Amino acid sequence: MKLVIWLRRNLGLLITHLILSGASLVILLPILWVMRTSFANRLIAYKIPPVWFFTPTLENYRIIFEKYPFQKYFYNSILVSAAASLVALALGALAAYSIARFKTGDPILRLSMLSTQMLPPITLVIPIFLLARIFHLWDSRLGLVLAYLSFNLPYTVWILIGFFQGIPVDLEEAAMIDGCSRVQAFWRVTIPVSLPGLLAAGVFNFILNWNEFLFALILTGRETRTLPVAIASLWTQQGVQIGAVSAATFLVILPVIILTWVIQKSLVRNLTFGSIK
């Protein structure tokens, strides 16, 4: 009887938890399966039905770092993704602040920035490739950074406009009354208060750059290719090296998981801090 009463009172909560648990499993199981396969030898990785318990091995990781220079590709991905994200944040914060405070080009400019995201990336590949060849930026990290900026910067500005509009103008006016210039008020007051928005936009930028494949495939060569392109190269005429592919895929996923986990703590902490003590 008590169980029936408890179920009636908590049925909605129980159903909600079951739905959320099922959705979480849909996301987590493929990642866990990739991690499992990355530690399996060639025989176990291809075995059907799958073997659930086996002795883990680092053979697949040894292959991708010795046979393929994945440490170089990892460095390229980190450098290009971080550089493009930081430049997009620096330029995007200035542009978004100008639009939010001085209505520069608003609302037409804001709509045009959003419309750039409606173009399929494939339509931009040939023009960007031709520009890269003309300016000798093909097969260079700088060319890839500029390509990423061309389609990530407008979206970064669009995201940050909302954060700057949510910051009271009274904070900047109070800082200017105390002797700050407009630029000093921006750097000392507005930027610290908008840090959660900057972090969110930065993480979003980094993940987009980190996972991007099409432009990296077209604009890079053997020395400058990034991890997504390097993983695609593991599909050969002899077949798919499933163990090596799983190890490389797990290496791509791991930094994003760590970054999101670290930034999530910072986001929560900054959102709970008040701007006025």
C-alpha positions as CSV (number, residue, x, y, z in Angstrom):
1,M,0.0,0.0,0.0
2,K,2.8,2.4,0.9
3,L,4.5,1.5,-2.4
4,V,1.4,2.3,-4.4
5,I,1.0,5.7,-2.6
6,W,4.7,6.5,-3.2
7,L,4.4,5.6,-6.9
8,R,1.3,7.9,-7.3
9,R,3.1,10.8,-5.7
10,N,6.4,10.3,-7.6
11,L,5.2,8.8,-10.9
12,G,6.0,12.0,-12.9
13,L,9.4,12.3,-11.3
14,L,10.2,8.7,-12.0
15,I,9.1,8.9,-15.6
16,T,11.3,12.0,-16.0
17,H,14.3,10.3,-14.6
18,L,13.8,7.3,-16.9
19,I,13.5,9.5,-20.0
20,L,16.7,11.5,-19.0
21,S,18.5,8.2,-18.2
22,G,17.6,6.8,-21.6
23,A,18.7,10.0,-23.4
24,S,22.0,10.0,-21.5
25,L,22.7,6.4,-22.4
26,V,22.0,7.2,-26.1
27,I,24.8,9.8,-25.9
28,L,27.2,8.0,-23.6
29,L,27.1,4.4,-25.0
30,P,28.8,5.2,-28.4
31,I,31.5,7.1,-26.5
32,L,32.0,4.2,-24.1
33,W,32.1,1.8,-27.0
34,V,34.8,3.8,-28.8
35,M,36.8,3.9,-25.6
36,R,36.4,0.1,-25.2
37,T,37.5,-0.6,-28.7
38,S,40.5,1.7,-28.5
39,F,41.9,-0.6,-25.7
40,A,41.1,-3.9,-27.6
41,N,43.5,-5.8,-29.8
42,R,42.8,-6.4,-33.5
43,L,41.2,-9.8,-33.0
44,I,38.8,-8.7,-30.2
45,A,37.9,-5.4,-32.0
46,Y,36.5,-7.3,-35.0
47,K,35.0,-10.2,-33.1
48,I,31.2,-10.9,-33.4
49,P,29.5,-11.3,-30.9
50,P,31.7,-8.8,-29.0
51,V,33.9,-9.8,-26.1
52,W,33.0,-7.7,-23.1
53,F,35.9,-8.7,-20.8
54,F,39.5,-8.7,-22.0
55,T,42.9,-7.5,-21.1
56,P,43.3,-3.9,-22.2
57,T,46.2,-3.0,-24.5
58,L,47.8,0.3,-25.6
59,E,48.8,-1.2,-29.0
60,N,46.3,1.0,-30.9
61,Y,47.7,4.2,-29.3
62,R,51.3,3.1,-30.1
63,I,50.3,2.6,-33.7
64,I,48.8,6.1,-34.2
65,F,51.8,7.8,-32.6
66,E,54.5,5.7,-34.2
67,K,53.2,4.8,-37.6
68,Y,51.2,8.0,-38.0
69,P,52.5,11.3,-36.6
70,F,49.3,12.0,-34.6
71,Q,51.3,14.2,-32.1
72,K,51.8,16.6,-35.0
73,Y,48.2,16.5,-36.0
74,F,47.1,17.0,-32.3
75,Y,49.4,20.1,-32.1
76,N,48.0,21.5,-35.3
77,S,44.4,21.1,-34.1
78,I,45.2,22.7,-30.7
79,L,47.0,25.6,-32.3
80,V,44.5,26.3,-35.0
81,S,41.4,25.9,-32.8
82,A,42.8,28.0,-29.9
83,A,44.1,30.8,-32.2
84,A,40.9,31.1,-34.2
85,S,38.8,31.0,-31.0
86,L,40.9,33.7,-29.2
87,V,41.0,36.0,-32.2
88,A,37.2,35.6,-32.7
89,L,36.6,36.4,-29.1
90,A,38.8,39.5,-29.2
91,L,37.3,40.9,-32.4
92,G,33.8,39.7,-31.6
93,A,33.7,41.3,-28.1
94,L,34.6,44.7,-29.6
95,A,32.0,44.4,-32.4
96,A,29.3,43.1,-30.1
97,Y,29.9,45.8,-27.6
98,S,29.6,48.5,-30.3
99,I,26.3,47.1,-31.6
100,A,24.9,46.6,-28.1
101,R,25.8,50.0,-26.8
102,F,25.9,52.3,-29.8
103,K,23.4,50.4,-32.1
104,T,26.0,50.3,-34.9
105,G,24.3,48.9,-37.9
106,D,21.6,47.3,-35.8
107,P,19.2,45.5,-36.7
108,I,20.3,45.0,-40.3
109,L,23.9,44.2,-39.4
110,R,22.7,41.6,-36.9
111,L,20.4,39.9,-39.4
112,S,23.2,39.8,-42.0
113,M,25.5,38.2,-39.5
114,L,23.0,35.5,-38.7
115,S,22.3,35.0,-42.4
116,T,25.9,34.0,-43.0
117,Q,25.2,30.8,-41.0
118,M,22.5,29.8,-43.4
119,L,25.0,29.2,-46.3
120,P,26.0,25.6,-46.7
121,P,29.8,25.4,-46.0
122,I,30.3,23.6,-49.3
123,T,29.4,26.7,-51.2
124,L,32.3,28.6,-49.6
125,V,35.0,25.9,-50.2
126,I,36.0,26.8,-53.7
127,P,36.2,30.7,-53.2
128,I,38.2,30.2,-50.0
129,F,40.5,27.7,-51.6
130,L,41.2,30.0,-54.5
131,L,41.9,32.9,-52.1
132,A,44.3,30.7,-50.2
133,R,46.2,29.8,-53.3
134,I,46.4,33.4,-54.5
135,F,47.7,34.7,-51.2
136,H,50.0,31.6,-50.6
137,L,48.1,30.5,-47.6
138,W,47.3,27.0,-48.7
139,D,48.8,24.3,-46.6
140,S,49.4,26.7,-43.7
141,R,47.9,27.0,-40.3
142,L,47.4,30.8,-40.8
143,G,45.2,30.1,-43.8
144,L,43.1,27.6,-41.8
145,V,42.7,30.1,-38.9
146,L,41.5,32.8,-41.3
147,A,39.1,30.4,-42.9
148,Y,37.6,29.5,-39.6
149,L,37.3,33.2,-38.6
150,S,35.4,34.0,-41.8
151,F,32.4,31.9,-40.7
152,N,32.7,31.7,-36.9
153,L,33.3,35.4,-36.2
154,P,29.8,36.6,-37.3
155,Y,28.2,34.0,-35.1
156,T,30.4,34.9,-32.2
157,V,29.4,38.6,-32.5
158,W,25.7,37.6,-32.6
159,I,26.0,35.5,-29.5
160,L,27.9,38.2,-27.5
161,I,25.5,41.0,-28.4
162,G,22.8,39.5,-26.1
163,F,25.3,39.2,-23.2
164,F,26.4,42.8,-23.5
165,Q,22.8,44.0,-23.8
166,G,22.0,42.2,-20.5
167,I,24.7,44.2,-18.6
168,P,23.2,47.4,-17.0
169,V,24.6,50.6,-18.5
170,D,24.6,52.0,-14.9
171,L,27.7,49.9,-14.1
172,E,29.8,51.6,-16.9
173,E,28.4,55.1,-16.0
174,A,29.4,54.5,-12.4
175,A,32.9,53.6,-13.4
176,M,33.2,56.7,-15.7
177,I,32.0,58.9,-12.8
178,D,34.8,57.4,-10.7
179,G,37.3,58.5,-13.4
180,C,37.4,55.7,-15.9
181,S,37.3,56.4,-19.6
182,R,34.9,54.5,-21.9
183,V,37.7,52.0,-22.8
184,Q,38.7,51.5,-19.2
185,A,35.1,50.9,-18.1
186,F,34.8,48.4,-20.9
187,W,37.9,46.4,-19.9
188,R,37.6,46.8,-16.1
189,V,33.8,46.5,-15.6
190,T,32.0,45.1,-18.7
191,I,34.5,42.3,-19.6
192,P,34.6,40.8,-16.1
193,V,30.8,40.9,-15.8
194,S,30.4,39.3,-19.2
195,L,33.0,36.6,-18.6
196,P,30.3,33.8,-18.6
197,G,29.2,34.8,-22.0
198,L,32.8,35.1,-23.3
199,L,33.6,31.7,-21.9
200,A,30.5,30.1,-23.5
201,A,31.3,31.7,-26.9
202,G,34.9,30.7,-26.6
203,V,34.1,27.1,-25.8
204,F,31.5,27.0,-28.7
205,N,34.1,28.4,-31.1
206,F,36.8,26.0,-30.0
207,I,34.5,22.9,-30.4
208,L,33.4,24.1,-33.9
209,N,37.0,24.6,-34.9
210,W,38.2,21.4,-33.3
211,N,35.6,19.2,-35.1
212,E,35.7,21.0,-38.5
213,F,36.6,18.7,-41.3
214,L,35.7,20.1,-44.8
215,F,37.9,23.2,-44.8
216,A,40.7,21.4,-43.0
217,L,40.6,18.7,-45.8
218,I,40.7,21.3,-48.6
219,L,43.2,23.8,-47.1
220,T,45.8,21.6,-45.4
221,G,48.5,19.2,-46.6
222,R,50.3,16.4,-44.9
223,E,52.2,18.6,-42.5
224,T,49.3,20.9,-41.5
225,R,46.3,18.6,-41.4
226,T,44.2,18.4,-38.2
227,L,42.9,15.5,-36.3
228,P,39.6,15.0,-38.1
229,V,41.4,14.8,-41.5
230,A,44.1,12.5,-40.0
231,I,41.4,10.1,-38.7
232,A,39.8,10.0,-42.1
233,S,43.2,8.9,-43.5
234,L,43.0,5.7,-41.5
235,W,40.3,4.5,-43.9
236,T,42.5,2.7,-46.5
237,Q,42.0,0.4,-49.4
238,Q,42.9,-2.5,-47.1
239,G,39.9,-1.6,-44.9
240,V,39.3,0.3,-41.7
241,Q,41.8,0.0,-38.9
242,I,39.0,0.1,-36.3
243,G,41.3,-0.1,-33.3
244,A,43.5,2.8,-34.5
245,V,40.4,4.8,-35.5
246,S,38.8,4.3,-32.1
247,A,42.0,5.4,-30.3
248,A,42.3,8.5,-32.5
249,T,38.6,9.3,-32.0
250,F,38.9,9.0,-28.3
251,L,41.9,11.4,-28.3
252,V,39.7,13.9,-30.2
253,I,36.8,13.6,-27.8
254,L,38.9,13.7,-24.6
255,P,40.1,17.4,-24.8
256,V,36.6,18.6,-25.5
257,I,35.2,16.7,-22.5
258,I,37.9,18.1,-20.2
259,L,37.5,21.6,-21.5
260,T,33.8,21.6,-21.1
261,W,34.0,20.1,-17.6
262,V,36.5,22.8,-16.5
263,I,34.7,25.7,-18.1
264,Q,31.3,24.5,-16.7
265,K,32.6,25.0,-13.2
266,S,33.8,28.5,-14.1
267,L,30.6,29.4,-15.8
268,V,28.5,28.4,-12.8
269,R,30.8,30.2,-10.4
270,N,30.7,33.4,-12.5
271,L,26.9,33.3,-12.9
272,T,26.4,33.1,-9.1
273,F,28.7,36.0,-8.4
274,G,27.0,39.4,-8.3
275,S,28.4,42.3,-10.2
276,I,27.8,44.6,-7.2
277,K,28.8,43.7,-3.7
